[in-house]
């Protein structure tokens, strides 16, 4: 790690809304005060335009080809008909720039009234979607007095755009394991701490009078001169794990201190670093236990983490032992986030930064450049604010700390710099994502973070991965309200014979784990063997039964086979569900076979 100028010790491994209405609507776009710890995140199926206020207008999108999609007269007539069916007085108000119709619900409507109208629209196969015309408010900011100093969260130049993500999720329901120096009591973090474990097996390194036990309290990691190796000066305690934990989940909206990125999440502190660092063996056990695996002599973990943060590292490539532990954690559904290292060299020569199946994080400064100390290279996945305190202290990352030079003393806050500080920004983002969609896999989380990153505002020699993480865009993607969750391909290789001049055949593909709507450029790959492809009609059928024509029959198209990729605007369709490729031969004499087909999101 790198900290402020007075704390340069490297902490590294020695060895290396109403529940019945508009249930398909996206989250409320209006900003809200951050939820207090333990409270529910903004609901993913919001049914009101503002708390306690039923919708007064609906936005209705019609499918292409419907008269109501282009004719105001037809849309007005349809609104009147739907109103008659629901017993309400509906009125077409205007056409939006998107082509959707704005429909007024009249006065004195109740939640049930709105539900009846929505049901009437949803029953119409010509309607692509119906959503409330929601009331948006200016984006609120936390009342934590030090929040204004957390440039890394909100500044437009090189901040991670975290406030926009809080409209979607705050981390509720997710535990993040911070594998680090443990935790020193801090009132701005205590409410979000759940039990962890002290995995340091060497009593000298532990510095707390014993080896492993159930108390992850950080006694301090100070050292005397020459204690770790000859020539080392004396160092004060770093309270490193507490600083990392505060970035992830400091209590927010409590009128005190700083704001945490995933302030609705919980942190389980796992102690592996003490005097002079920590052993790989202890770190491997901590990874295993945090993710729900069994460790001999250690009680079962009651707070299994879906995200692990490791702001630690050492020289040398990833060992098979460490890689095996990481692979097992990921297979159990835990995302592993690691620091790239602070030696201004290729991260491929450091562990765990060079391990597979991790999200390796480089650090950026307040201007969006790669921080001067940050490692770089092809193994880096993403960049996040890590700060630079060498010239201006306030350009570092402010978080929870303790003033004790050796043992714990008064709680405080301090600016640190390092990839140790960048990694918890990504761990916090991963917790927000998992809170927004519990079905997300570690691979999907990594892909979405990288896909929705923005270009670095500054420069990065050597490579900083996909760019600077963008929390707001990433959360919009995984909640289905925008962005991209990254490419994922679903394929059917079950061959089907196509009857000559017969009925259509359908081949299904079941899509899971995507969440939200399909993209506006859904790619459909088709591999068909046929002796006269002009006979073929090919449709993509969405989970709700909507059909999208990919190819029409044509008497002039006499070539063989269909081996093509089609692009479909499926943005009004739910991504998850069973999609079908429908193929029909419209004329006699020529035959064929559907070999395979695929969907790429």
N, C-alpha and C positions, 0 to 999 in steps of 0.2 A: 504494500500500500504506500501511498504518499499522503502525508498530512500537512499541517501548516509548518512553517519554517522551524518552529521550536519542537516539532514532533516528527522527525524524519525516519524513525525506525521502520523498517520493512516488516510488516506482519505477514509472514509467508510460511508455507509448509516447509518443514525442515527437509523432507525428502521430495518434495515437489508441491287501481281505481275501481269502480264497480266491476265485479268480476265477470259479469254476464255480457257486457256490451263491447263491441268492437274488439273481440279477442285476438284478431289478427293485426291490430294496429301496431305501429312502432312506438318506441318510447316517446314520452312527452318532450317536445323540443324546448319548452320553457325551462330556464335555469332555476334551480332551487338551492336553498341553503344546504350545505353538506349534511347528510344524515348523521346523527350521533352514533357512537359505537354501538353495535348490536342491533340497530334498527334496520328495517328493510331498505334495500336500494330502491331507486325509482323503478316502479313496476314496468315490466316489458310489455304488458297489455293494458295501456292506459285508456280509460273509457270516458274521461272528462276533459274539457278544455282547460279547466282550472279546478283546484280542489273544491268539490261540492257543487260544481256548476255543470249541468248537462250541456252537450253541444247544442248550439243554435243553428249551425250550418253544417252541411256535409259536403265533402269533395268526392264526386263520383267520376270514375274513369270508365269509359266504355271501350269495348274491344274494337279493334280495327275492322271496319266493314259495317259496323252498326250505324244506323241512320243517326242515332243520338250522339255519335262521336263527332259529327260535323254540323248537324242541323240544330240550331237553337230551338226551332219550332218543335222538332221531334223530342229534344231533351225536356222542353217545357211540358209537352203532352205526357211524357213518361213520368215526370215528377208528379203531375196531377193524378195519373193512374195509380202510382205507387202510394200516394197519399190517401186516395180513396180506399185502397186495399188495407192500409194500416189504420184508417180512421183519423188521419191527420191532414192538415192543410199545408201541402208542400208547394214551394214556388221556385222555379228556375230563376236564379238571380243573374248569372253571367257566365261567360266562357273564360276559363283561365288560360294563361299563355301556354300551358302544357297541353291544352286541348280538353282538360277535364271540365266537368260542369259543377258550378257552385249552386247548391240547393239549400234554400232557407227552410227551416222547420216550423216557422211561426212562433208565436209567443206561448208562454206557460207550458212548455213541454217538460215532461218528466223523463227520468232515466228509462222507464219502461216504454214510453212513447218513442224515444229514439231507438231503442232496441227493436221495436216493431218495424220501424221504417228501414233500419239497416237490414233486418231479415228479409224484407220485401225486395230490396236491391240485390242482396246476395243470392236470392233465389232465381234471379234473372241471368241466364247464361250469357247475355250480351254485356254484362257488367264485369269489368276486370277487377275493380276494387272500389271500396267505399270507406272513407276515413273521416274523422272529425276535422273541422276547420279549427285548429287549436290556437289558443291564445298564447303568444310568446311574450316573455318578459326579459328585461335586461339581465345579463348574466351576473349572478351574485358572486361575491368573493368571501372566503372565510373571514371570521372576525378575529382569528389568531393574530396577535399584535406583531409577530415577527414574519408573518406571511409576505409582507411587502418586500422583504429581503430575499425571498426565495425566487430569484430570477429564473432559476432552472425549471420551474414549473410553468410560468406564464409569460415570460418575455417573448415578444414577437420575433426577435432576431434569432435566438438560439435556445429558447425555452422549449420544453417538450409538449406544450399545449395540453396540459393536464386538466385545467378547469372545464374545458369542453367535454371531457370524458366523464366528468362527474354527473352530467345530465343523464348518463346511461347506467352507470354502476359506481359503487364506492368500495367494492371488495367484500361486501357482506357474504358470509358463508364460506370464505376461503381462509385457510391457514397457510402462512408462509414460514418455512423454516429458515432461520438465519444461522448458518453454520459459521461460527466466528469466535469471538472472545467471551461470549456469554452476555449477560445483561446486568447493568447496574441500575438500581431503582430510580425511576424518573416519573414524576407525576403527570407529565405530558404524554406518557406512553403506557403507563401501568394498566389502564383499562383495556388495552388491546394486547396484553401479554397473556399467553396461556402456558401451561407447564411444558418445559423442555427437558434437557438432560445435560449433564457434564460428562463428556466422553473422553476427557484427558486421563489417560491411564498412568502416566508418569507423574509422580507426586511433585517432583522438582519443577517440571513444566507447569503443573497445575497451580502451584503457588497458593493453594488453599488448605494445605496440611493433609491432603488425602488424594486418592485416585478417583476413579469413576464413582459418581453418585447421582442422585436425582435433583441436585441443586445446581442450576446453571448460572448462579450469581457470579458476576465478574469481580474477583478480589483485586484486580489490577495486574498489569503485566510489566511493571517497571523493572529495570535491570541496573545493576551496578556496572561501573566501567570494567571492561574485559570479561564480563560474565558469560556472554554468548560466544565470543571469539576474541582473540587478541587484537587490540587496537580499537575495539568498540568503546565509545564513550558511554556514560550513564544516560539512561532514558527514563522519562516519566511514563506513567500509565497512559494508554491511548484511549481506553473505553470505546474501542473501535466497533464492537458489535452493537453497542447502544446507538452510536451515530448511524450505522447502517439501518438498524431497525426503525429509527425515527423517520428516515427518508421514506421508508415503506409505509409505516402505519402510525405515525404520531396522531394522537387524538386531535380531531379537527372540529371547528365550530364551538370550541369550549372557552373562547375568549382568552386563550393562553398560548404562548410560545409559537410553534410552527405547525404547519399542516402536513399530513402524510398523504402520499400519493394514493394509497389504497386504505384510507382511514376507517373503512368499515371492516377491514380484514383483521385477522389475529396473527400475532407473531409468536412462534415457538423458538426460543433461543437454545441453540445447541452449542455447547462449549467444546472447541477443539484447539483453540489457540491460547497459549499462555506465555510464560517467560520464554523468549527466544523463538517462538513459533509453535508449530504443532506437527505431529506425525501423520503421514498418509494413512496409516492403519486406523487411527482414531477418526480421521475424516471419512474414510470408507464406511466405517460402522455408523457414523452419523448420517451419511447419505442413505444407507440402507434403512435405518430406523425411522428417519424422517418420512420416508415414502411408504411406510407400512410394512417393511420387511422385518424379520426376526433377527435379533442380535443376542447371542448367548449371554446370560447373566443380567440382561436389561429387561425390565418389564415392558409389556406390549404398549405401543404408542396409542394413546387415546385421542390424540390430535394430529392425525395424519395430514401431512402437508401436500397440497397440490402444486406448490411452487417452492423451490429451494434456491436460496441465494448464497453463493460462495464468493465473497470478496477476499480471496486469498489465492496464493499460487507460489510456484517455485520454478527453478530452472529445470530444463529437461522435457522431453516429450511425454505425452500421456502414457502412463503404464497400463498394462493389461489389467492389473488389479483395480485401479481407479476406473478404467473404462467399463469393466464388468459391473461395478457398483452403480455407475451412472446408467448403463443400459437397463439394469434391473429396475432402477427407480423410474425411468421413462416408461418402461413396459407396464408399470403399475399406475401410470397416468400422471406422473409428476414432472413438471417442467423444471429443468435445471439451468439456472442463470449463473454465469461466472464472469469474473473480471479478466480482461485481456492481459493485464500486467503493466508495470510502470517503469520499464527500462528503456523505452524509446527504441525497441528492436522488434524483430519479427515474432509475433505471438506464437508461431508454430514451434518455437523452441521453449515454450513454457506450458506448465500444467497447473490446473485443468483447462487452461485456455485453448489448448490444442486438442482436447478430447472431442470425440464425435458425440452427437446427440445432446449437445449443450448449446445455449445461446451465449456466445462470447461477445463481451461488450467493451468497446473502446471508449475513451473519454474525450469530450469536447470542451472548449472554453466558452466564455460568455459571448464571443463573436462567432461561434460556430466552426472554429478551426479545430483540428486535432490538437489536443493538449500536448505540450512539449514533451511530457514524460510518457504519454500513452504508447503502449505497444500497438502494432498494426499488422496487416497482412491478410492473406486469403482465408485464414481460419476465423477472422473476425466476422461476426454476423451483423452487428448493428452498432451504432454510436449513440451515446446519451450524455447529458451534461455531467462532467466530472470536475469542472472548475479549474482555476489557477489562482493560487494565493501568493505566488512569488513576488508579484508587483503590487496587487491590490487585494487585501484580505477579503473584502466583500465580494470578490469575484469567485470565491470558493463556494462550496455547498454547505449551507447552514442546517444543522440538525441537533438533536438531543445529545447531551454529554454530561460529564461530571468534572468538577474542578480539582479532584484529588490528584496530587502528584504521584502518590503511591497507592494507598488504599482509598476507598470511596470517601468523598467529602460532600460538598453541596452540589446539587444538580445545577446544570447551566446549559448553554447552547454555544456551539462553536462552528467556525468555518473549517472544513477540511477540503483537500483536493485528492483526486486519484481515480483510477478505474474502480477502486473499491467503492467510490461514491457513485460512479456511473452505473454499475451493475444493479444496485437496489432500485434505481429508476425503472429499469426493465423488469425487475421482479415485481415491483408495484404495479406496472402496466399489465403484466401477466395475470396478477391477482384480479385486477379490474375485469379483464377479459373472461376469466374463469367464472367470476361472479355474474357477468352478463349472460354467459352461456356455459353451463356446467358440462355440456357434452363435448366441449372443445378438447382435442387431444394435444399433447405437447408439440407434435409436428404442425398441427393447424395453428397453434398459438405462435410458434416461431415464424411460420409462413406469413401469417397476417401482419405481424409486427414488421417484417421485412418488406412485404408488398406495399404497405401503407406508409412507409418511411418517406421523408422528403429529402431532397438533395441538401447536403451540408451547405450552410450559408457561407462558410469559409473554405479552407483547403484541408486536404488530408493526403500527405505523401505516404505511399506504402499501402493504402487501402483501409477503409473504415467500414467495410461491409456495405449494407444496402443504403446507408445514409443515416440521417438523424431521426430517431423514433418520433412519431407523431401520435400522441395518445388519443386525441379527439377523433382523428380520422380512423384509427384502428378500432376504437370502440364503436364508431358508426358502422364499420364494416361487419364486425361480429354480431351486432344487434340487428343487422339487415337494413339499416337506414342510410347506407352509402358506403363508399370505399370498396375494397376488394379483399377477400380473405385468402387470396393466393390461388394458384392453379391447383386443381385436384381433378383427376380423371377417373371416371367410372366406366367399366367396359363389360360388355357381354360377348362371350365367344361361343355361345351356343348356336350352332348352325340350324337354320330353318329352310326347308324347301318352299319355294314360292309357287303355288298352284297356277297352272297355265289357264289364263282367262277365268280365274276363280275368285274365291273370297280372299279378303286381306288376311295376312298373318301379322301377328304382333309379338315383338320381342321385348321383355321388360328389363329395366335396370332400376334397382332400388338405391336411392341416394340418401345417405345419412350423415349427420355430423356437420352439415354446412350451416344451417341456421339462416334465417332471413329469406330474402327473395333471390331467385336466380339472377344472373347478370344480364345486362343489356346486349352482351355479345357472347351468349352461350354457344360453344362450339360443338357441333354434332358430326362425328366422324362415321362414315358409312362405307362398308366393304361388301359389295354385292356382285356375284358372278351371274351374268345373264347374256343370252345370245342376241337380244334386241332391247336395249335399255329404253328405247322410246315407248315401250309398252308400260313402263312402270310409273306408278304414282307413289310417292313417299311422303309420309307425314310424321312429325314428332308430336306425341301426345303427352301433355303435361299431367301431373298428378290429379288435377281437378277435372280432367277430361278435355280440356281445351286442345285443339289441334292446330299445328303450325305446318303449313305446306312447305316441304323442302324441294320437291320435284314434281312437276306435272307430266302427264303423258304427252308424247309428241311424235306424230307420224314421220317427221323428218329427221328424227334422232336415231339413226340406224346403227350406231356403234355398239360395241359389246361392253358390258360391265358398268358398275357405278362404284368408283373408288374416289370419294370426294369428302371434303369437310365443309359443312354448311354453318352459317352464323345466324343465330336466332335472337331476336330481342324478347327475352323471357322475363323481363324485370318485374312483371306483374304477377309472376307465378312463385309460389313457395318452392324453395330449392329442394327441401327434403321431401321424400315420397317416392312413389313408383312412376317412373317415366317409361314410355313405350315408343318403339319405332314401328310404325305401321306401313306395310308394303303390300301393294296390290298390282297384279298383272291384269291389264285391261283388254288384252287381245290374245288370240289363239296362235299356236304353232311354236312360239319361243318359250324356253323355260330357264329357270335360274334358281339361285340359292343366296340367302342372306348369311354371309360368313361370320360377320361380327359388326359391332357398332359401339360408339363410345360417346360420353358426355364429358366435356372439359369446362369446369367452372373457373 
